[in-house]
């Protein structure tokens, strides 16, 4: 079973997963334990539904969160660029036309040079935090759990206990 296969290097950190999978096995019923097919199916559906629904909800939330981070990061990077261009195209010429060589002009010129650098630094920060990669990974995992849920539902509709067990086994193995 998947509970026995996860990385032994992470035993202490992931003991809760091992326990959950073992309890899932107990809840689903061992075919040799003498449970009726209907009882085994009921337990498999209960275990699978509880696990899959909570994982789907979790990954939907993470996808929303990380996609919001990506959108926010992209807006901020564009803002740095466009404000800098706006200063160069609009503000500096106005100061020049007015003959204003004051501190405001020099600050605007300095800002026009610094803002792209800040934008680049922020882009590097976003790359380091891997916002887009994390969002993609969460979307992929969400798709995996949704496909497993659909497969479990189809197996349940057919009353196919072996496929139901296989789905939960494969899901546990892949999740770890």
C-alpha positions as CSV (number, residue, x, y, z in Angstrom):
1,X,0.0,0.0,0.0
2,X,1.0,3.6,-0.5
3,X,1.4,4.2,3.2
4,X,4.4,1.9,3.2
5,X,6.0,3.3,0.1
6,X,6.6,7.0,0.8
7,X,10.1,8.3,1.3
8,X,11.6,7.0,4.5
9,X,13.7,10.2,4.8
10,X,10.6,12.1,5.6
11,X,9.0,9.7,8.1
12,X,8.7,12.1,11.0
13,X,7.3,15.0,8.9
14,X,4.9,12.8,7.0
15,X,3.7,10.4,9.6
16,X,0.3,11.9,9.5
17,X,0.0,10.8,5.8
18,X,1.0,7.3,6.6
19,X,-1.6,7.2,9.4
20,X,-4.3,8.6,7.1
21,X,-3.6,6.1,4.4
22,X,-3.6,3.2,6.9
23,X,-6.9,4.4,8.3
24,X,-8.2,4.7,4.8
25,X,-7.3,1.1,4.2
26,X,-9.1,0.1,7.4
27,X,-12.1,2.2,6.6
28,X,-12.2,0.8,3.0
29,X,-12.0,-2.7,4.3
30,X,-9.6,-5.5,3.5
31,X,-11.2,-7.9,1.0
32,X,-10.1,-10.8,3.2
33,X,-11.9,-9.4,6.3
34,X,-15.3,-10.9,5.3
35,X,-17.1,-7.6,4.5
36,X,-19.8,-7.8,1.9
37,X,-19.2,-6.2,-1.5
38,X,-21.8,-3.5,-0.7
39,X,-20.1,-2.6,2.6
40,X,-16.7,-2.5,1.0
41,X,-18.1,-0.2,-1.7
42,X,-19.7,2.0,0.8
43,X,-16.4,2.3,2.8
44,X,-14.4,2.9,-0.3
45,X,-16.7,5.6,-1.5
46,X,-16.7,7.2,2.0
47,X,-12.9,7.2,2.2
48,X,-12.3,8.3,-1.3
49,X,-14.9,11.0,-1.2
50,X,-13.7,12.5,2.0
51,X,-10.1,12.4,0.9
52,X,-10.6,13.6,-2.7
53,X,-13.1,16.3,-1.9
54,X,-10.8,17.8,0.8
55,X,-7.8,17.6,-1.6
56,X,-9.8,19.2,-4.5
57,X,-11.0,22.0,-2.2
58,X,-7.4,22.5,-0.9
59,X,-5.8,22.6,-4.4
60,X,-8.6,24.9,-5.8
61,X,-7.8,27.3,-3.0
62,X,-4.0,27.1,-3.6
63,X,-4.6,27.6,-7.4
64,X,-6.7,30.7,-6.7
65,X,-4.1,32.1,-4.3
66,X,-1.0,31.5,-6.5
67,X,-2.8,32.7,-9.6
68,X,-3.7,35.9,-7.7
69,X,0.1,36.2,-6.8
70,X,1.0,35.9,-10.5
71,X,-1.6,38.5,-11.6
72,X,-0.5,40.9,-8.8
73,X,3.2,40.4,-9.7
74,X,2.5,41.0,-13.4
75,X,0.5,44.2,-12.7
76,X,3.3,45.6,-10.5
77,X,6.0,44.8,-13.0
78,X,4.0,46.6,-15.7
79,X,3.3,49.5,-13.4
80,X,7.0,50.1,-12.8
81,X,7.7,50.1,-16.5
82,X,4.8,52.4,-17.5
83,X,5.3,54.9,-14.7
84,X,8.9,55.2,-15.8
85,X,7.9,55.7,-19.4
86,X,5.3,58.2,-18.3
87,X,7.9,60.2,-16.4
88,X,10.3,60.2,-19.4
89,X,7.6,61.0,-22.0
90,X,5.4,63.4,-20.0
91,X,7.0,64.8,-16.9
92,X,10.6,65.4,-18.0
93,X,9.6,67.3,-21.2
94,X,7.2,69.5,-19.3
95,X,10.0,70.4,-16.8
96,X,12.3,71.1,-19.7
97,X,9.8,73.2,-21.6
98,X,9.1,75.2,-18.4
99,X,12.8,75.6,-17.9
100,X,12.5,74.1,-14.5
101,X,15.9,72.8,-13.5
102,X,14.9,72.4,-9.9
103,X,15.3,69.5,-7.5
104,X,11.9,68.1,-8.8
105,X,13.3,67.7,-12.3
106,X,16.3,65.9,-11.0
107,X,14.2,63.6,-8.8
108,X,11.9,62.8,-11.7
109,X,14.9,62.0,-13.9
110,X,16.3,59.9,-11.1
111,X,13.0,58.1,-10.7
112,X,12.7,57.4,-14.4
113,X,16.1,55.6,-14.2
114,X,15.4,53.8,-10.9
115,X,11.9,52.6,-11.6
116,X,12.9,50.1,-14.3
117,X,15.6,48.8,-11.9
118,X,13.0,48.3,-9.2
119,X,10.7,46.5,-11.7
120,X,13.6,44.2,-12.6
121,X,14.4,43.6,-9.0
122,X,10.8,42.7,-8.3
123,X,10.7,40.5,-11.4
124,X,13.7,38.7,-10.0
125,X,12.0,38.3,-6.7
126,X,8.9,36.8,-8.3
127,X,11.1,34.4,-10.3
128,X,12.9,33.4,-7.1
129,X,9.5,32.8,-5.4
130,X,8.4,30.8,-8.5
131,X,4.9,32.2,-8.4
132,X,4.1,30.9,-11.9
133,X,5.7,27.5,-11.4
134,X,3.8,27.0,-8.2
135,X,0.5,28.0,-9.7
136,X,1.1,25.5,-12.6
137,X,2.1,22.8,-10.2
138,X,-1.1,23.3,-8.1
139,X,-3.2,23.4,-11.3
140,X,-1.7,20.1,-12.4
141,X,-2.2,18.5,-9.1
142,X,-5.8,19.7,-8.9
143,X,-6.4,18.2,-12.4
144,X,-5.0,14.9,-11.1
145,X,-7.3,14.8,-8.1
146,X,-10.3,15.8,-10.3
147,X,-9.6,13.0,-12.8
148,X,-9.2,10.5,-9.9
149,X,-12.6,11.7,-8.5
150,X,-14.2,11.2,-11.9
151,X,-12.7,7.7,-12.2
152,X,-13.8,6.8,-8.7
153,X,-17.3,8.0,-9.5
154,X,-17.4,5.9,-12.7
155,X,-16.1,2.8,-10.8
156,X,-18.7,3.4,-8.1
157,X,-21.5,3.6,-10.7
158,X,-20.4,0.3,-12.1
159,X,-19.9,-1.2,-8.7
160,X,-16.3,-2.0,-9.6
161,X,-14.5,-2.5,-6.3
162,X,-11.2,-3.4,-7.8
163,X,-11.0,-0.2,-9.8
164,X,-12.1,1.8,-6.8
165,X,-9.3,0.3,-4.8
166,X,-6.9,0.8,-7.6
167,X,-7.8,4.5,-7.9
168,X,-7.3,5.1,-4.2
169,X,-4.0,3.1,-4.2
170,X,-2.7,5.0,-7.3
171,X,-3.8,8.3,-5.8
172,X,-2.0,7.6,-2.5
173,X,1.1,6.5,-4.3
174,X,1.1,9.6,-6.6
175,X,0.3,12.0,-3.8
176,X,3.3,10.9,-1.9
